[in-house]
Structure formats: C-alpha cells, structure tokens
Amino acid sequence: MRPMRGLVFGTVSLLPALFAGILAYFVFGGSAGDEWETWMYGPCYLVPGLIVGGSLYLGLRDEGEIN
C-alpha cells in the first residue's frame, strides 16, 4: 500500500509543483520574453523537484500501527 500511496501523492503534487516553479521563476527575476538563463535551474527544477520528492516521501513513510 505504501508504494501506491507514495506514487499517488507524487503524481497529485505535480500540478502545484509546476505552479510553484513558475511563481519562483518570476519572483527570482525571470520574465516571459527573455532567453533561458543558467541561474534559473533552482526555480525551474529544484523547487518543483523538492515538492514532488517531499510528497513522495510523505506517501512512502511508515505511519506505524493504528489502534
């Protein structure tokens, strides 16, 4: 059950991670018409990756025994 729950959490978090990455891109100074800059790897890859990876981790962790 844990692997399936982790995959569902990770998949569902893709859309919010995309929007967070776009928001971070514009907050850190990116604009819609400019060329791609190498310093934008953080907002475009790191922020969404951390969100998806974190939700995948939360889905995979063991909750312990429920009484």
mmCIF file of the N, C-alpha and C atoms, coordinates in Angstrom:
data_MODEL
# 
_entry.id   MODEL 
# 
loop_
_atom_site.group_PDB 
_atom_site.id 
_atom_site.type_symbol 
_atom_site.label_atom_id 
_atom_site.label_alt_id 
_atom_site.label_comp_id 
_atom_site.label_asym_id 
_atom_site.label_entity_id 
_atom_site.label_seq_id 
_atom_site.pdbx_PDB_ins_code 
_atom_site.Cartn_x 
_atom_site.Cartn_y 
_atom_site.Cartn_z 
_atom_site.occupancy 
_atom_site.B_iso_or_equiv 
_atom_site.pdbx_formal_charge 
_atom_site.auth_seq_id 
_atom_site.auth_comp_id 
_atom_site.auth_asym_id 
_atom_site.auth_atom_id 
_atom_site.pdbx_PDB_model_num 
ATOM 1   N N  . MET A 1 1  ? 0.823  -1.197 0.000   1.00 0.00 ? 1  MET A N  1 
ATOM 2   C CA . MET A 1 1  ? 0.000  0.000  0.000   1.00 0.00 ? 1  MET A CA 1 
ATOM 3   C C  . MET A 1 1  ? 0.864  1.256  0.000   1.00 0.00 ? 1  MET A C  1 
ATOM 4   N N  . ARG A 1 2  ? 1.982  1.238  0.720   1.00 0.00 ? 2  ARG A N  1 
ATOM 5   C CA . ARG A 1 2  ? 2.822  2.427  0.803   1.00 0.00 ? 2  ARG A CA 1 
ATOM 6   C C  . ARG A 1 2  ? 3.362  2.876  -0.552  1.00 0.00 ? 2  ARG A C  1 
ATOM 7   N N  . PRO A 1 3  ? 3.872  1.971  -1.426  1.00 0.00 ? 3  PRO A N  1 
ATOM 8   C CA . PRO A 1 3  ? 4.365  2.451  -2.722  1.00 0.00 ? 3  PRO A CA 1 
ATOM 9   C C  . PRO A 1 3  ? 3.268  3.099  -3.578  1.00 0.00 ? 3  PRO A C  1 
ATOM 10  N N  . MET A 1 4  ? 2.092  2.534  -3.561  1.00 0.00 ? 4  MET A N  1 
ATOM 11  C CA . MET A 1 4  ? 0.999  3.109  -4.348  1.00 0.00 ? 4  MET A CA 1 
ATOM 12  C C  . MET A 1 4  ? 0.594  4.466  -3.789  1.00 0.00 ? 4  MET A C  1 
ATOM 13  N N  . ARG A 1 5  ? 0.531  4.580  -2.469  1.00 0.00 ? 5  ARG A N  1 
ATOM 14  C CA . ARG A 1 5  ? 0.183  5.861  -1.852  1.00 0.00 ? 5  ARG A CA 1 
ATOM 15  C C  . ARG A 1 5  ? 1.246  6.901  -2.164  1.00 0.00 ? 5  ARG A C  1 
ATOM 16  N N  . GLY A 1 6  ? 2.512  6.507  -2.137  1.00 0.00 ? 6  GLY A N  1 
ATOM 17  C CA . GLY A 1 6  ? 3.592  7.428  -2.467  1.00 0.00 ? 6  GLY A CA 1 
ATOM 18  C C  . GLY A 1 6  ? 3.511  7.906  -3.902  1.00 0.00 ? 6  GLY A C  1 
ATOM 19  N N  . LEU A 1 7  ? 3.204  7.002  -4.833  1.00 0.00 ? 7  LEU A N  1 
ATOM 20  C CA . LEU A 1 7  ? 3.069  7.394  -6.231  1.00 0.00 ? 7  LEU A CA 1 
ATOM 21  C C  . LEU A 1 7  ? 1.869  8.321  -6.452  1.00 0.00 ? 7  LEU A C  1 
ATOM 22  N N  . VAL A 1 8  ? 0.784  8.059  -5.760  1.00 0.00 ? 8  VAL A N  1 
ATOM 23  C CA . VAL A 1 8  ? -0.390 8.923  -5.881  1.00 0.00 ? 8  VAL A CA 1 
ATOM 24  C C  . VAL A 1 8  ? -0.069 10.310 -5.327  1.00 0.00 ? 8  VAL A C  1 
ATOM 25  N N  . PHE A 1 9  ? 0.569  10.390 -4.168  1.00 0.00 ? 9  PHE A N  1 
ATOM 26  C CA . PHE A 1 9  ? 0.942  11.688 -3.593  1.00 0.00 ? 9  PHE A CA 1 
ATOM 27  C C  . PHE A 1 9  ? 1.864  12.444 -4.538  1.00 0.00 ? 9  PHE A C  1 
ATOM 28  N N  . GLY A 1 10 ? 2.866  11.753 -5.082  1.00 0.00 ? 10 GLY A N  1 
ATOM 29  C CA . GLY A 1 10 ? 3.802  12.391 -6.003  1.00 0.00 ? 10 GLY A CA 1 
ATOM 30  C C  . GLY A 1 10 ? 3.140  12.866 -7.271  1.00 0.00 ? 10 GLY A C  1 
ATOM 31  N N  . THR A 1 11 ? 2.225  12.071 -7.808  1.00 0.00 ? 11 THR A N  1 
ATOM 32  C CA . THR A 1 11 ? 1.535  12.435 -9.038  1.00 0.00 ? 11 THR A CA 1 
ATOM 33  C C  . THR A 1 11 ? 0.593  13.621 -8.820  1.00 0.00 ? 11 THR A C  1 
ATOM 34  N N  . VAL A 1 12 ? -0.123 13.606 -7.715  1.00 0.00 ? 12 VAL A N  1 
ATOM 35  C CA . VAL A 1 12 ? -1.063 14.691 -7.432  1.00 0.00 ? 12 VAL A CA 1 
ATOM 36  C C  . VAL A 1 12 ? -0.324 16.006 -7.184  1.00 0.00 ? 12 VAL A C  1 
ATOM 37  N N  . SER A 1 13 ? 0.891  15.944 -6.678  1.00 0.00 ? 13 SER A N  1 
ATOM 38  C CA . SER A 1 13 ? 1.633  17.169 -6.377  1.00 0.00 ? 13 SER A CA 1 
ATOM 39  C C  . SER A 1 13 ? 2.329  17.757 -7.603  1.00 0.00 ? 13 SER A C  1 
ATOM 40  N N  . LEU A 1 14 ? 2.231  17.129 -8.769  1.00 0.00 ? 14 LEU A N  1 
ATOM 41  C CA . LEU A 1 14 ? 2.887  17.660 -9.962  1.00 0.00 ? 14 LEU A CA 1 
ATOM 42  C C  . LEU A 1 14 ? 2.340  19.026 -10.373 1.00 0.00 ? 14 LEU A C  1 
ATOM 43  N N  . LEU A 1 15 ? 1.043  19.194 -10.380 1.00 0.00 ? 15 LEU A N  1 
ATOM 44  C CA . LEU A 1 15 ? 0.455  20.460 -10.807 1.00 0.00 ? 15 LEU A CA 1 
ATOM 45  C C  . LEU A 1 15 ? 0.788  21.604 -9.838  1.00 0.00 ? 15 LEU A C  1 
ATOM 46  N N  . PRO A 1 16 ? 0.624  21.423 -8.526  1.00 0.00 ? 16 PRO A N  1 
ATOM 47  C CA . PRO A 1 16 ? 1.044  22.508 -7.625  1.00 0.00 ? 16 PRO A CA 1 
ATOM 48  C C  . PRO A 1 16 ? 2.549  22.787 -7.703  1.00 0.00 ? 16 PRO A C  1 
ATOM 49  N N  . ALA A 1 17 ? 3.359  21.757 -7.941  1.00 0.00 ? 17 ALA A N  1 
ATOM 50  C CA . ALA A 1 17 ? 4.798  21.968 -8.069  1.00 0.00 ? 17 ALA A CA 1 
ATOM 51  C C  . ALA A 1 17 ? 5.119  22.770 -9.319  1.00 0.00 ? 17 ALA A C  1 
ATOM 52  N N  . LEU A 1 18 ? 4.390  22.542 -10.394 1.00 0.00 ? 18 LEU A N  1 
ATOM 53  C CA . LEU A 1 18 ? 4.584  23.318 -11.621 1.00 0.00 ? 18 LEU A CA 1 
ATOM 54  C C  . LEU A 1 18 ? 4.262  24.790 -11.372 1.00 0.00 ? 18 LEU A C  1 
ATOM 55  N N  . PHE A 1 19 ? 3.149  25.065 -10.734 1.00 0.00 ? 19 PHE A N  1 
ATOM 56  C CA . PHE A 1 19 ? 2.788  26.447 -10.446 1.00 0.00 ? 19 PHE A CA 1 
ATOM 57  C C  . PHE A 1 19 ? 3.775  27.104 -9.480  1.00 0.00 ? 19 PHE A C  1 
ATOM 58  N N  . ALA A 1 20 ? 4.267  26.366 -8.494  1.00 0.00 ? 20 ALA A N  1 
ATOM 59  C CA . ALA A 1 20 ? 5.260  26.911 -7.571  1.00 0.00 ? 20 ALA A CA 1 
ATOM 60  C C  . ALA A 1 20 ? 6.564  27.223 -8.302  1.00 0.00 ? 20 ALA A C  1 
ATOM 61  N N  . GLY A 1 21 ? 6.960  26.376 -9.244  1.00 0.00 ? 21 GLY A N  1 
ATOM 62  C CA . GLY A 1 21 ? 8.160  26.631 -10.033 1.00 0.00 ? 21 GLY A CA 1 
ATOM 63  C C  . GLY A 1 21 ? 8.015  27.857 -10.912 1.00 0.00 ? 21 GLY A C  1 
ATOM 64  N N  . ILE A 1 22 ? 6.857  28.028 -11.535 1.00 0.00 ? 22 ILE A N  1 
ATOM 65  C CA . ILE A 1 22 ? 6.609  29.214 -12.362 1.00 0.00 ? 22 ILE A CA 1 
ATOM 66  C C  . ILE A 1 22 ? 6.619  30.474 -11.495 1.00 0.00 ? 22 ILE A C  1 
ATOM 67  N N  . LEU A 1 23 ? 5.989  30.416 -10.343 1.00 0.00 ? 23 LEU A N  1 
ATOM 68  C CA . LEU A 1 23 ? 5.977  31.559 -9.438  1.00 0.00 ? 23 LEU A CA 1 
ATOM 69  C C  . LEU A 1 23 ? 7.389  31.896 -8.975  1.00 0.00 ? 23 LEU A C  1 
ATOM 70  N N  . ALA A 1 24 ? 8.176  30.881 -8.610  1.00 0.00 ? 24 ALA A N  1 
ATOM 71  C CA . ALA A 1 24 ? 9.554  31.114 -8.178  1.00 0.00 ? 24 ALA A CA 1 
ATOM 72  C C  . ALA A 1 24 ? 10.396 31.697 -9.302  1.00 0.00 ? 24 ALA A C  1 
ATOM 73  N N  . TYR A 1 25 ? 10.157 31.284 -10.532 1.00 0.00 ? 25 TYR A N  1 
ATOM 74  C CA . TYR A 1 25 ? 10.876 31.822 -11.681 1.00 0.00 ? 25 TYR A CA 1 
ATOM 75  C C  . TYR A 1 25 ? 10.661 33.329 -11.799 1.00 0.00 ? 25 TYR A C  1 
ATOM 76  N N  . PHE A 1 26 ? 9.415  33.756 -11.677 1.00 0.00 ? 26 PHE A N  1 
ATOM 77  C CA . PHE A 1 26 ? 9.133  35.181 -11.800 1.00 0.00 ? 26 PHE A CA 1 
ATOM 78  C C  . PHE A 1 26 ? 9.579  35.966 -10.566 1.00 0.00 ? 26 PHE A C  1 
ATOM 79  N N  . VAL A 1 27 ? 9.504  35.359 -9.384  1.00 0.00 ? 27 VAL A N  1 
ATOM 80  C CA . VAL A 1 27 ? 9.948  36.029 -8.158  1.00 0.00 ? 27 VAL A CA 1 
ATOM 81  C C  . VAL A 1 27 ? 11.460 36.279 -8.205  1.00 0.00 ? 27 VAL A C  1 
ATOM 82  N N  . PHE A 1 28 ? 12.224 35.334 -8.759  1.00 0.00 ? 28 PHE A N  1 
ATOM 83  C CA . PHE A 1 28 ? 13.677 35.478 -8.815  1.00 0.00 ? 28 PHE A CA 1 
ATOM 84  C C  . PHE A 1 28 ? 14.151 36.269 -10.031 1.00 0.00 ? 28 PHE A C  1 
ATOM 85  N N  . GLY A 1 29 ? 13.252 36.907 -10.749 1.00 0.00 ? 29 GLY A N  1 
ATOM 86  C CA . GLY A 1 29 ? 13.654 37.831 -11.785 1.00 0.00 ? 29 GLY A CA 1 
ATOM 87  C C  . GLY A 1 29 ? 13.521 37.352 -13.210 1.00 0.00 ? 29 GLY A C  1 
ATOM 88  N N  . GLY A 1 30 ? 12.909 36.235 -13.455 1.00 0.00 ? 30 GLY A N  1 
ATOM 89  C CA . GLY A 1 30 ? 12.698 35.777 -14.821 1.00 0.00 ? 30 GLY A CA 1 
ATOM 90  C C  . GLY A 1 30 ? 11.558 36.549 -15.467 1.00 0.00 ? 30 GLY A C  1 
ATOM 91  N N  . SER A 1 31 ? 11.581 36.625 -16.776 1.00 0.00 ? 31 SER A N  1 
ATOM 92  C CA . SER A 1 31 ? 10.468 37.264 -17.476 1.00 0.00 ? 31 SER A CA 1 
ATOM 93  C C  . SER A 1 31 ? 10.068 36.392 -18.654 1.00 0.00 ? 31 SER A C  1 
ATOM 94  N N  . ALA A 1 32 ? 8.915  36.633 -19.202 1.00 0.00 ? 32 ALA A N  1 
ATOM 95  C CA . ALA A 1 32 ? 8.348  35.757 -20.216 1.00 0.00 ? 32 ALA A CA 1 
ATOM 96  C C  . ALA A 1 32 ? 9.099  35.814 -21.547 1.00 0.00 ? 32 ALA A C  1 
ATOM 97  N N  . GLY A 1 33 ? 9.727  36.946 -21.903 1.00 0.00 ? 33 GLY A N  1 
ATOM 98  C CA . GLY A 1 33 ? 10.325 37.076 -23.225 1.00 0.00 ? 33 GLY A CA 1 
ATOM 99  C C  . GLY A 1 33 ? 11.834 36.854 -23.264 1.00 0.00 ? 33 GLY A C  1 
ATOM 100 N N  . ASP A 1 34 ? 12.469 36.670 -22.129 1.00 0.00 ? 34 ASP A N  1 
ATOM 101 C CA . ASP A 1 34 ? 13.933 36.559 -22.092 1.00 0.00 ? 34 ASP A CA 1 
ATOM 102 C C  . ASP A 1 34 ? 14.418 35.172 -22.487 1.00 0.00 ? 34 ASP A C  1 
ATOM 103 N N  . GLU A 1 35 ? 15.707 35.113 -22.847 1.00 0.00 ? 35 GLU A N  1 
ATOM 104 C CA . GLU A 1 35 ? 16.362 33.830 -23.107 1.00 0.00 ? 35 GLU A CA 1 
ATOM 105 C C  . GLU A 1 35 ? 16.515 33.060 -21.798 1.00 0.00 ? 35 GLU A C  1 
ATOM 106 N N  . TRP A 1 36 ? 16.698 31.750 -21.918 1.00 0.00 ? 36 TRP A N  1 
ATOM 107 C CA . TRP A 1 36 ? 16.902 30.897 -20.751 1.00 0.00 ? 36 TRP A CA 1 
ATOM 108 C C  . TRP A 1 36 ? 18.234 31.233 -20.106 1.00 0.00 ? 36 TRP A C  1 
ATOM 109 N N  . GLU A 1 37 ? 18.237 31.401 -18.819 1.00 0.00 ? 37 GLU A N  1 
ATOM 110 C CA . GLU A 1 37 ? 19.451 31.701 -18.066 1.00 0.00 ? 37 GLU A CA 1 
ATOM 111 C C  . GLU A 1 37 ? 19.855 30.476 -17.253 1.00 0.00 ? 37 GLU A C  1 
ATOM 112 N N  . THR A 1 38 ? 21.142 30.238 -17.117 1.00 0.00 ? 38 THR A N  1 
ATOM 113 C CA . THR A 1 38 ? 21.608 29.062 -16.376 1.00 0.00 ? 38 THR A CA 1 
ATOM 114 C C  . THR A 1 38 ? 21.353 29.190 -14.885 1.00 0.00 ? 38 THR A C  1 
ATOM 115 N N  . TRP A 1 39 ? 21.196 30.407 -14.369 1.00 0.00 ? 39 TRP A N  1 
ATOM 116 C CA . TRP A 1 39 ? 20.964 30.568 -12.944 1.00 0.00 ? 39 TRP A CA 1 
ATOM 117 C C  . TRP A 1 39 ? 19.537 30.241 -12.547 1.00 0.00 ? 39 TRP A C  1 
ATOM 118 N N  . MET A 1 40 ? 18.685 29.922 -13.499 1.00 0.00 ? 40 MET A N  1 
ATOM 119 C CA . MET A 1 40 ? 17.296 29.612 -13.204 1.00 0.00 ? 40 MET A CA 1 
ATOM 120 C C  . MET A 1 40 ? 17.050 28.119 -12.991 1.00 0.00 ? 40 MET A C  1 
ATOM 121 N N  . TYR A 1 41 ? 18.095 27.324 -12.821 1.00 0.00 ? 41 TYR A N  1 
ATOM 122 C CA . TYR A 1 41 ? 17.899 25.903 -12.539 1.00 0.00 ? 41 TYR A CA 1 
ATOM 123 C C  . TYR A 1 41 ? 17.181 25.697 -11.211 1.00 0.00 ? 41 TYR A C  1 
ATOM 124 N N  . GLY A 1 42 ? 17.437 26.528 -10.224 1.00 0.00 ? 42 GLY A N  1 
ATOM 125 C CA . GLY A 1 42 ? 16.794 26.395 -8.918  1.00 0.00 ? 42 GLY A CA 1 
ATOM 126 C C  . GLY A 1 42 ? 15.291 26.513 -8.977  1.00 0.00 ? 42 GLY A C  1 
ATOM 127 N N  . PRO A 1 43 ? 14.776 27.631 -9.493  1.00 0.00 ? 43 PRO A N  1 
ATOM 128 C CA . PRO A 1 43 ? 13.320 27.772 -9.540  1.00 0.00 ? 43 PRO A CA 1 
ATOM 129 C C  . PRO A 1 43 ? 12.634 26.778 -10.471 1.00 0.00 ? 43 PRO A C  1 
ATOM 130 N N  . CYS A 1 44 ? 13.302 26.408 -11.552 1.00 0.00 ? 44 CYS A N  1 
ATOM 131 C CA . CYS A 1 44 ? 12.632 25.571 -12.551 1.00 0.00 ? 44 CYS A CA 1 
ATOM 132 C C  . CYS A 1 44 ? 12.760 24.074 -12.294 1.00 0.00 ? 44 CYS A C  1 
ATOM 133 N N  . TYR A 1 45 ? 13.796 23.671 -11.588 1.00 0.00 ? 45 TYR A N  1 
ATOM 134 C CA . TYR A 1 45 ? 13.992 22.245 -11.335 1.00 0.00 ? 45 TYR A CA 1 
ATOM 135 C C  . TYR A 1 45 ? 14.013 21.908 -9.844  1.00 0.00 ? 45 TYR A C  1 
ATOM 136 N N  . LEU A 1 46 ? 14.680 22.715 -9.049  1.00 0.00 ? 46 LEU A N  1 
ATOM 137 C CA . LEU A 1 46 ? 14.846 22.390 -7.633  1.00 0.00 ? 46 LEU A CA 1 
ATOM 138 C C  . LEU A 1 46 ? 13.538 22.547 -6.852  1.00 0.00 ? 46 LEU A C  1 
ATOM 139 N N  . VAL A 1 47 ? 12.840 23.654 -7.054  1.00 0.00 ? 47 VAL A N  1 
ATOM 140 C CA . VAL A 1 47 ? 11.598 23.891 -6.308  1.00 0.00 ? 47 VAL A CA 1 
ATOM 141 C C  . VAL A 1 47 ? 10.545 22.821 -6.619  1.00 0.00 ? 47 VAL A C  1 
ATOM 142 N N  . PRO A 1 48 ? 10.216 22.562 -7.901  1.00 0.00 ? 48 PRO A N  1 
ATOM 143 C CA . PRO A 1 48 ? 9.233  21.503 -8.172  1.00 0.00 ? 48 PRO A CA 1 
ATOM 144 C C  . PRO A 1 48 ? 9.736  20.117 -7.752  1.00 0.00 ? 48 PRO A C  1 
ATOM 145 N N  . GLY A 1 49 ? 11.032 19.873 -7.912  1.00 0.00 ? 49 GLY A N  1 
ATOM 146 C CA . GLY A 1 49 ? 11.576 18.574 -7.520  1.00 0.00 ? 49 GLY A CA 1 
ATOM 147 C C  . GLY A 1 49 ? 11.466 18.324 -6.024  1.00 0.00 ? 49 GLY A C  1 
ATOM 148 N N  . LEU A 1 50 ? 11.718 19.360 -5.237  1.00 0.00 ? 50 LEU A N  1 
ATOM 149 C CA . LEU A 1 50 ? 11.589 19.213 -3.785  1.00 0.00 ? 50 LEU A CA 1 
ATOM 150 C C  . LEU A 1 50 ? 10.136 18.994 -3.370  1.00 0.00 ? 50 LEU A C  1 
ATOM 151 N N  . ILE A 1 51 ? 9.211  19.666 -4.033  1.00 0.00 ? 51 ILE A N  1 
ATOM 152 C CA . ILE A 1 51 ? 7.789  19.488 -3.701  1.00 0.00 ? 51 ILE A CA 1 
ATOM 153 C C  . ILE A 1 51 ? 7.334  18.070 -4.040  1.00 0.00 ? 51 ILE A C  1 
ATOM 154 N N  . VAL A 1 52 ? 7.651  17.602 -5.244  1.00 0.00 ? 52 VAL A N  1 
ATOM 155 C CA . VAL A 1 52 ? 7.240  16.252 -5.652  1.00 0.00 ? 52 VAL A CA 1 
ATOM 156 C C  . VAL A 1 52 ? 7.973  15.203 -4.813  1.00 0.00 ? 52 VAL A C  1 
ATOM 157 N N  . GLY A 1 53 ? 9.270  15.391 -4.598  1.00 0.00 ? 53 GLY A N  1 
ATOM 158 C CA . GLY A 1 53 ? 10.031 14.438 -3.788  1.00 0.00 ? 53 GLY A CA 1 
ATOM 159 C C  . GLY A 1 53 ? 9.557  14.388 -2.343  1.00 0.00 ? 53 GLY A C  1 
ATOM 160 N N  . GLY A 1 54 ? 9.218  15.546 -1.789  1.00 0.00 ? 54 GLY A N  1 
ATOM 161 C CA . GLY A 1 54 ? 8.709  15.585 -0.419  1.00 0.00 ? 54 GLY A CA 1 
ATOM 162 C C  . GLY A 1 54 ? 7.367  14.892 -0.279  1.00 0.00 ? 54 GLY A C  1 
ATOM 163 N N  . SER A 1 55 ? 6.487  15.113 -1.232  1.00 0.00 ? 55 SER A N  1 
ATOM 164 C CA . SER A 1 55 ? 5.190  14.439 -1.149  1.00 0.00 ? 55 SER A CA 1 
ATOM 165 C C  . SER A 1 55 ? 5.330  12.939 -1.401  1.00 0.00 ? 55 SER A C  1 
ATOM 166 N N  . LEU A 1 56 ? 6.260  12.544 -2.265  1.00 0.00 ? 56 LEU A N  1 
ATOM 167 C CA . LEU A 1 56 ? 6.527  11.120 -2.459  1.00 0.00 ? 56 LEU A CA 1 
ATOM 168 C C  . LEU A 1 56 ? 7.049  10.497 -1.167  1.00 0.00 ? 56 LEU A C  1 
ATOM 169 N N  . TYR A 1 57 ? 7.950  11.203 -0.489  1.00 0.00 ? 57 TYR A N  1 
ATOM 170 C CA . TYR A 1 57 ? 8.475  10.712 0.786   1.00 0.00 ? 57 TYR A CA 1 
ATOM 171 C C  . TYR A 1 57 ? 7.368  10.594 1.837   1.00 0.00 ? 57 TYR A C  1 
ATOM 172 N N  . LEU A 1 58 ? 6.500  11.595 1.903   1.00 0.00 ? 58 LEU A N  1 
ATOM 173 C CA . LEU A 1 58 ? 5.400  11.544 2.868   1.00 0.00 ? 58 LEU A CA 1 
ATOM 174 C C  . LEU A 1 58 ? 4.468  10.368 2.588   1.00 0.00 ? 58 LEU A C  1 
ATOM 175 N N  . GLY A 1 59 ? 4.280  10.029 1.320   1.00 0.00 ? 59 GLY A N  1 
ATOM 176 C CA . GLY A 1 59 ? 3.438  8.889  0.979   1.00 0.00 ? 59 GLY A CA 1 
ATOM 177 C C  . GLY A 1 59 ? 4.107  7.558  1.269   1.00 0.00 ? 59 GLY A C  1 
ATOM 178 N N  . LEU A 1 60 ? 5.437  7.523  1.209   1.00 0.00 ? 60 LEU A N  1 
ATOM 179 C CA . LEU A 1 60 ? 6.153  6.263  1.420   1.00 0.00 ? 60 LEU A CA 1 
ATOM 180 C C  . LEU A 1 60 ? 6.481  5.973  2.878   1.00 0.00 ? 60 LEU A C  1 
ATOM 181 N N  . ARG A 1 61 ? 6.475  6.978  3.732   1.00 0.00 ? 61 ARG A N  1 
ATOM 182 C CA . ARG A 1 61 ? 6.881  6.745  5.118   1.00 0.00 ? 61 ARG A CA 1 
ATOM 183 C C  . ARG A 1 61 ? 5.855  5.892  5.851   1.00 0.00 ? 61 ARG A C  1 
ATOM 184 N N  . ASP A 1 62 ? 6.344  5.203  6.860   1.00 0.00 ? 62 ASP A N  1 
ATOM 185 C CA . ASP A 1 62 ? 5.504  4.288  7.638   1.00 0.00 ? 62 ASP A CA 1 
ATOM 186 C C  . ASP A 1 62 ? 4.768  5.090  8.710   1.00 0.00 ? 62 ASP A C  1 
ATOM 187 N N  . GLU A 1 63 ? 3.478  4.859  8.830   1.00 0.00 ? 63 GLU A N  1 
ATOM 188 C CA . GLU A 1 63 ? 2.671  5.578  9.826   1.00 0.00 ? 63 GLU A CA 1 
ATOM 189 C C  . GLU A 1 63 ? 2.617  4.865  11.164  1.00 0.00 ? 63 GLU A C  1 
ATOM 190 N N  . GLY A 1 64 ? 3.128  3.712  11.229  1.00 0.00 ? 64 GLY A N  1 
ATOM 191 C CA . GLY A 1 64 ? 3.040  2.971  12.475  1.00 0.00 ? 64 GLY A CA 1 
ATOM 192 C C  . GLY A 1 64 ? 1.721  2.246  12.609  1.00 0.00 ? 64 GLY A C  1 
ATOM 193 N N  . GLU A 1 65 ? 1.556  1.586  13.733  1.00 0.00 ? 65 GLU A N  1 
ATOM 194 C CA . GLU A 1 65 ? 0.349  0.803  13.951  1.00 0.00 ? 65 GLU A CA 1 
ATOM 195 C C  . GLU A 1 65 ? -0.766 1.679  14.504  1.00 0.00 ? 65 GLU A C  1 
ATOM 196 N N  . ILE A 1 66 ? -1.942 1.563  13.937  1.00 0.00 ? 66 ILE A N  1 
ATOM 197 C CA . ILE A 1 66 ? -3.103 2.330  14.386  1.00 0.00 ? 66 ILE A CA 1 
ATOM 198 C C  . ILE A 1 66 ? -3.939 1.438  15.309  1.00 0.00 ? 66 ILE A C  1 
ATOM 199 N N  . ASN A 1 67 ? -4.235 1.920  16.501  1.00 0.00 ? 67 ASN A N  1 
ATOM 200 C CA . ASN A 1 67 ? -5.021 1.141  17.466  1.00 0.00 ? 67 ASN A CA 1 
ATOM 201 C C  . ASN A 1 67 ? -6.476 1.377  17.308  1.00 0.00 ? 67 ASN A C  1 
# 
